[in-house]
Amino acid sequence: MDGRDYLTSVLSDDHVPQELRAYYESFRELRDQRLWYQLTLQVESFLRHPASQERPRHIDLYEHFIRTFARHINHLVLASMGVIVSRQYEHAADALAFLQRLATETDQPETQDAHVLLSMEAAHFQLLLGDLSGTRAAMDRCAKLLDSFDAVEPVVHASFYRVCGNYHKAKAEYADYYRNYFLFLACIHVDAEMSKAEQVQCAHDLSISALLGDTIYNFGELLLHPILASLQGSEYAWLADLLFAFNAGDMGRFEALLPRLVSEPMLQAHVPFLRQKLCLMALIESLFHRSMYDRTLPFTTLASETRIPVDEVEHLVMKALCLGLVRGSIDQVAQLVRITWVQPRVLDTDQMQALLRRLTDWSERVDRVATFVHQQSPDLFPHAL
């Protein structure tokens, strides 16, 4: 059956919704006139039309019509159509076979970006089928291809980072999931490409991974991202409060929210880790707010600000040093900690205000030194002020 015969058979079917008949009629007209670009736009609109979602309408259209003029379509647009069509298969294994066939067809030097897109979408279904090793192999292969490209469309990177993120989520590798999903969000228009429910689930998963990631000690990027606002009014709204408590190193707010952790088994199972992480973040926050002239602190001060016993301060600071959160030294005899550097952070509004106060204090110190030098040696430094 060629494309025209397929359209004729569809239009003779009385069960085709009226709003779709206009599409099929325009398909026939545009194909006869060889207006491939306009035809491509119409097909894309059809694939996204709610009335066309009845299975297997997309699959039949692709196999009996789109493939008949595929050589006239941009290869990446054609691959994107294939991705949409794959979602109409009832079984993940059938969708995987369909995408792998398309990926094989595009494994050519001039269509490598489409090949990566289709390979990663196939890896998505491999992940759904529990084939973690197959998913990992596809990730590694496509990562090398992406590194070899001079430029690539955001849709390709978005597919890659989404699948990578979901792979790490399946393996409970929180920090890797967190990094990959933020890269995924940077490649898409969140409001246009994610439903409200998807946004809430994404914000939930990012919040959990931020809290449980053993290398994530700065939540500023998540706290400032619009995706977090989707939690407002949802059953997970308290997670945003928990993130703000961690970011501020606020042990009191954490204790108040502790009963809510019962609804999140993963958090409930890691309460000791969360307490230690909060102590580290309280340490970082305390040091961040101090000027560089006020970072030699006794154990007792740090114990008070992090709410831990004095005999645990040394271990806490050692942990921070090992994680690269701070740099400095510990004087165990004098019970002092000297900090020379604190890990850079993505700052929220309050932290920006603290930084402004520190910069103002630094500027005033420079002015005082300049004034002192001028007063002590007016002949040597006539233009010091």
C-alpha positions as CSV (number, residue, x, y, z in Angstrom):
1,M,0.0,0.0,0.0
2,D,1.5,3.4,-1.0
3,G,0.8,6.6,0.9
4,R,-2.1,7.7,-1.3
5,D,-3.9,4.3,-1.0
6,Y,-3.5,4.5,2.7
7,L,-5.1,7.9,2.9
8,T,-7.9,6.8,0.7
9,S,-8.6,3.8,2.9
10,V,-8.6,6.0,6.0
11,L,-10.9,8.6,4.6
12,S,-13.4,5.8,3.6
13,D,-13.6,4.7,7.2
14,D,-16.7,6.2,8.9
15,H,-15.1,5.8,12.4
16,V,-12.4,8.4,11.8
17,P,-13.2,11.5,13.9
18,Q,-14.2,14.5,11.9
19,E,-11.4,16.7,13.3
20,L,-8.9,14.2,11.9
21,R,-10.4,14.0,8.5
22,A,-9.2,17.5,7.7
23,Y,-5.7,16.4,8.5
24,Y,-5.8,13.3,6.2
25,E,-7.3,15.5,3.4
26,S,-4.5,18.0,3.8
27,F,-1.9,15.2,3.8
28,R,-3.2,14.0,0.4
29,E,-3.2,17.5,-1.0
30,L,0.2,18.5,0.3
31,R,1.8,15.2,-0.8
32,D,0.4,15.6,-4.3
33,Q,1.9,19.1,-4.5
34,R,5.2,17.9,-3.1
35,L,5.1,20.5,-0.4
36,W,7.3,18.5,2.0
37,Y,7.9,21.1,4.6
38,Q,4.3,22.0,5.0
39,L,3.4,18.3,5.0
40,T,5.9,17.8,7.8
41,L,4.4,20.5,9.9
42,Q,0.9,19.0,9.4
43,V,2.1,15.6,10.4
44,E,3.8,16.9,13.5
45,S,0.5,18.7,14.4
46,F,-1.5,15.5,13.8
47,L,0.8,13.4,16.0
48,R,0.3,15.9,18.9
49,H,-3.5,16.2,18.4
50,P,-5.4,14.6,21.3
51,A,-7.9,12.9,19.0
52,S,-5.1,11.0,17.2
53,Q,-3.9,9.2,20.4
54,E,-6.2,6.2,19.8
55,R,-3.9,3.2,19.3
56,P,-2.6,2.3,16.7
57,R,-3.4,5.4,14.6
58,H,0.2,6.8,14.9
59,I,1.8,3.5,14.1
60,D,-0.3,3.0,11.0
61,L,0.4,6.6,9.8
62,Y,4.1,6.1,10.2
63,E,4.4,2.7,8.6
64,H,2.0,3.4,5.7
65,F,2.4,7.1,5.0
66,I,5.3,8.9,6.7
67,R,7.9,6.3,5.5
68,T,6.8,6.8,1.9
69,F,8.3,10.3,1.9
70,A,10.8,10.0,4.7
71,R,13.7,10.9,2.4
72,H,12.2,14.4,2.0
73,I,12.1,15.1,5.8
74,N,14.9,16.4,8.0
75,H,16.4,13.3,9.5
76,L,16.1,14.7,13.1
77,V,12.5,15.7,12.6
78,L,11.8,12.2,11.3
79,A,13.5,10.6,14.3
80,S,11.4,12.8,16.6
81,M,8.3,11.6,14.9
82,G,9.4,8.0,15.5
83,V,9.9,8.8,19.2
84,I,6.2,10.0,19.4
85,V,5.0,6.9,17.5
86,S,6.9,4.6,19.8
87,R,4.8,5.7,22.7
88,Q,1.7,4.2,21.1
89,Y,2.9,0.6,21.4
90,E,1.2,-1.3,24.1
91,H,4.2,-3.3,25.1
92,A,7.6,-1.8,25.9
93,A,9.4,-4.7,24.0
94,D,7.5,-3.7,20.8
95,A,8.4,0.0,21.2
96,L,12.0,-1.0,21.8
97,A,12.1,-3.1,18.6
98,F,10.6,-0.3,16.6
99,L,13.1,2.3,17.9
100,Q,16.1,0.0,17.5
101,R,15.1,-0.6,13.9
102,L,15.0,3.2,13.3
103,A,18.3,3.6,15.1
104,T,19.9,1.1,12.8
105,E,18.5,2.9,9.8
106,T,20.1,6.2,10.9
107,D,23.5,4.8,11.8
108,Q,25.1,6.7,9.0
109,P,27.8,9.5,9.2
110,E,25.3,12.2,8.2
111,T,22.5,11.2,10.6
112,Q,24.4,10.5,13.8
113,D,22.4,13.0,15.8
114,A,19.2,11.2,14.9
115,H,20.9,7.9,15.7
116,V,21.8,9.1,19.2
117,L,18.2,10.4,19.8
118,L,16.7,7.1,18.7
119,S,19.3,5.0,20.6
120,M,18.6,6.9,23.8
121,E,14.8,6.6,23.4
122,A,15.3,2.9,22.9
123,A,17.5,2.8,26.0
124,H,14.5,4.3,27.9
125,F,12.4,1.2,27.0
126,Q,15.4,-1.0,27.9
127,L,15.4,0.6,31.3
128,L,11.6,0.0,31.7
129,L,12.2,-3.7,30.8
130,G,14.9,-3.9,33.5
131,D,17.9,-4.2,31.1
132,L,20.3,-2.0,33.1
133,S,23.4,-3.3,31.3
134,G,21.9,-2.6,27.9
135,T,20.9,0.9,29.0
136,R,24.4,1.5,30.3
137,A,26.0,0.3,27.1
138,A,23.7,2.7,25.1
139,M,24.6,5.6,27.4
140,D,28.4,5.0,27.0
141,R,28.2,4.6,23.3
142,C,26.0,7.8,22.8
143,A,28.2,9.8,25.2
144,K,31.2,9.2,22.9
145,L,29.2,10.2,19.9
146,L,27.9,13.4,21.6
147,D,31.5,14.3,22.5
148,S,32.5,14.1,18.8
149,F,29.7,16.5,17.6
150,D,30.5,20.2,17.0
151,A,26.9,21.1,17.7
152,V,23.7,19.2,18.4
153,E,20.0,20.1,18.9
154,P,18.8,20.4,22.5
155,V,16.3,17.6,21.9
156,V,19.1,15.1,21.5
157,H,20.9,16.2,24.7
158,A,17.6,16.3,26.5
159,S,16.9,12.6,25.6
160,F,20.4,11.6,26.6
161,Y,20.3,13.4,30.0
162,R,16.8,12.2,30.8
163,V,17.7,8.5,30.2
164,C,21.0,8.9,32.1
165,G,19.1,10.4,35.0
166,N,16.5,7.7,35.1
167,Y,19.3,5.1,34.9
168,H,21.0,6.5,38.0
169,K,17.6,6.8,39.7
170,A,17.0,3.1,39.2
171,K,20.4,2.4,40.8
172,A,19.8,4.8,43.7
173,E,22.8,6.9,42.6
174,Y,21.4,10.1,43.9
175,A,24.2,12.6,43.0
176,D,24.5,11.3,39.5
177,Y,20.7,11.5,39.0
178,Y,20.7,15.1,40.4
179,R,23.4,16.3,38.0
180,N,21.9,14.6,34.9
181,Y,18.3,15.7,35.5
182,F,19.4,19.3,36.0
183,L,21.1,19.1,32.6
184,F,17.9,17.6,31.2
185,L,15.9,20.5,32.5
186,A,18.3,23.0,31.0
187,C,17.6,21.5,27.5
188,I,13.8,21.8,27.6
189,H,11.0,24.3,28.1
190,V,9.6,22.9,31.4
191,D,6.1,24.4,31.2
192,A,5.6,23.4,27.6
193,E,7.1,20.0,27.6
194,M,6.2,18.6,31.1
195,S,2.7,18.2,32.6
196,K,2.0,19.5,36.0
197,A,2.1,16.0,37.4
198,E,5.5,15.4,35.8
199,Q,6.9,18.6,37.2
200,V,5.8,17.6,40.7
201,Q,7.3,14.2,40.4
202,C,10.5,15.7,39.0
203,A,10.8,18.2,41.8
204,H,10.1,15.5,44.3
205,D,12.8,13.2,42.9
206,L,15.3,16.1,42.7
207,S,14.6,17.0,46.3
208,I,15.1,13.4,47.5
209,S,18.4,13.1,45.5
210,A,19.6,16.5,46.8
211,L,19.0,15.3,50.4
212,L,20.5,11.9,50.0
213,G,23.4,12.7,47.6
214,D,26.6,12.2,49.4
215,T,28.4,14.9,47.4
216,I,25.7,17.5,47.2
217,Y,26.1,20.1,49.9
218,N,24.7,23.1,48.1
219,F,21.0,23.3,47.3
220,G,21.0,26.8,45.8
221,E,20.6,25.7,42.2
222,L,17.5,23.6,43.1
223,L,16.0,26.2,45.4
224,L,16.2,28.9,42.7
225,H,14.9,26.7,39.9
226,P,11.2,27.2,38.8
227,I,10.6,23.4,39.0
228,L,10.6,23.6,42.8
229,A,7.6,25.9,42.7
230,S,5.5,23.0,41.4
231,L,5.6,21.4,44.9
232,Q,3.4,24.2,46.3
233,G,0.0,22.9,47.0
234,S,1.0,19.3,46.5
235,E,1.5,16.6,49.0
236,Y,5.2,17.1,48.8
237,A,5.2,20.8,49.7
238,W,7.0,20.1,53.0
239,L,10.0,18.9,51.0
240,A,10.7,22.5,49.9
241,D,10.7,23.5,53.6
242,L,13.1,20.7,54.4
243,L,15.5,21.8,51.6
244,F,15.5,25.4,52.8
245,A,16.2,24.1,56.4
246,F,19.2,22.1,55.1
247,N,20.5,25.0,53.0
248,A,20.5,27.3,56.0
249,G,21.9,24.5,58.3
250,D,18.8,25.0,60.5
251,M,18.6,22.0,62.9
252,G,15.5,23.3,64.6
253,R,13.5,23.4,61.4
254,F,14.8,19.9,60.6
255,E,13.6,18.5,63.9
256,A,10.2,20.1,63.4
257,L,9.9,18.4,60.0
258,L,11.2,15.1,61.1
259,P,7.8,13.5,61.6
260,R,7.0,14.1,57.9
261,L,9.9,11.8,56.9
262,V,7.6,8.8,57.7
263,S,5.9,9.4,54.4
264,E,9.2,9.1,52.5
265,P,10.7,5.6,53.4
266,M,14.1,6.5,51.7
267,L,14.5,9.6,53.9
268,Q,13.3,7.7,57.0
269,A,15.9,5.0,56.4
270,H,18.7,7.6,56.2
271,V,18.0,9.8,59.2
272,P,21.5,9.4,60.7
273,F,23.1,10.4,57.4
274,L,20.7,13.4,57.1
275,R,21.7,14.6,60.6
276,Q,25.4,14.4,59.7
277,K,24.8,16.2,56.4
278,L,22.8,18.9,58.1
279,C,25.7,19.4,60.6
280,L,28.1,19.8,57.7
281,M,25.8,22.3,56.0
282,A,25.5,24.2,59.3
283,L,29.3,24.3,59.5
284,I,29.5,25.6,55.9
285,E,26.8,28.2,56.4
286,S,28.5,29.4,59.6
287,L,31.8,29.8,57.9
288,F,30.4,31.4,54.8
289,H,28.8,34.2,56.9
290,R,32.1,35.0,58.5
291,S,34.7,37.3,57.0
292,M,38.1,35.9,56.2
293,Y,39.5,37.6,59.3
294,D,37.1,35.6,61.5
295,R,37.7,32.0,60.5
296,T,39.9,30.8,63.4
297,L,37.3,29.3,65.6
298,P,37.4,27.3,68.9
299,F,35.7,23.9,69.0
300,T,33.2,25.3,71.5
301,T,31.9,27.9,69.0
302,L,31.5,25.3,66.2
303,A,29.8,22.9,68.6
304,S,27.3,25.6,69.5
305,E,26.6,26.6,65.9
306,T,26.3,23.0,64.6
307,R,24.5,21.7,67.8
308,I,26.9,18.7,68.3
309,P,29.0,17.8,71.3
310,V,32.4,19.4,71.5
311,D,34.2,16.0,71.2
312,E,32.6,15.5,67.8
313,V,33.7,18.8,66.3
314,E,37.1,17.5,65.1
315,H,35.5,14.6,63.3
316,L,32.9,16.9,61.6
317,V,35.7,19.3,60.4
318,M,37.8,16.3,59.2
319,K,34.7,15.1,57.2
320,A,34.3,18.5,55.7
321,L,38.0,18.6,54.7
322,C,37.8,15.2,53.2
323,L,34.8,16.1,51.1
324,G,36.5,19.3,49.8
325,L,33.8,21.5,51.4
326,V,36.4,23.6,53.2
327,R,40.2,23.9,53.4
328,G,42.2,24.6,56.5
329,S,43.8,23.0,59.5
330,I,42.9,21.7,63.0
331,D,44.9,22.5,66.1
332,Q,43.8,19.7,68.4
333,V,45.9,20.9,71.3
334,A,44.5,24.4,71.3
335,Q,41.1,23.2,70.2
336,L,41.0,25.5,67.3
337,V,40.0,25.2,63.6
338,R,41.5,27.5,61.0
339,I,39.6,27.8,57.7
340,T,41.2,29.3,54.7
341,W,38.6,28.5,52.0
342,V,34.9,27.5,51.8
343,Q,33.4,25.8,48.7
344,P,31.7,28.2,46.3
345,R,27.9,28.2,46.5
346,V,24.8,29.1,44.5
347,L,23.4,31.7,46.7
348,D,19.8,32.5,47.6
349,T,18.6,36.0,48.5
350,D,19.6,35.9,52.1
351,Q,23.0,34.5,51.3
352,M,23.5,37.3,48.7
353,Q,22.7,39.8,51.4
354,A,25.3,38.2,53.7
355,L,27.8,38.4,50.8
356,L,27.0,42.1,50.3
357,R,27.7,42.8,54.0
358,R,31.0,41.0,53.7
359,L,32.0,43.0,50.6
360,T,31.0,46.2,52.3
361,D,33.1,45.3,55.3
362,W,36.0,44.5,53.1
363,S,35.7,47.8,51.3
364,E,35.6,49.7,54.5
365,R,38.7,47.9,55.7
366,V,40.5,48.9,52.5
367,D,39.5,52.5,52.9
368,R,40.8,52.5,56.5
369,V,44.1,51.0,55.4
370,A,44.5,53.6,52.6
371,T,43.7,56.4,55.0
372,F,46.2,55.1,57.5
373,V,49.0,54.8,54.9
374,H,48.3,58.3,53.6
375,Q,48.4,59.7,57.1
376,Q,51.6,58.0,58.0
377,S,53.5,58.7,54.7
378,P,51.9,61.7,53.0
379,D,55.0,62.5,51.1
380,L,55.5,59.0,49.7
381,F,51.8,58.4,48.9
382,P,50.4,61.8,47.8
383,H,47.7,60.2,45.8
384,A,46.7,57.4,48.1
385,L,43.2,58.8,48.5
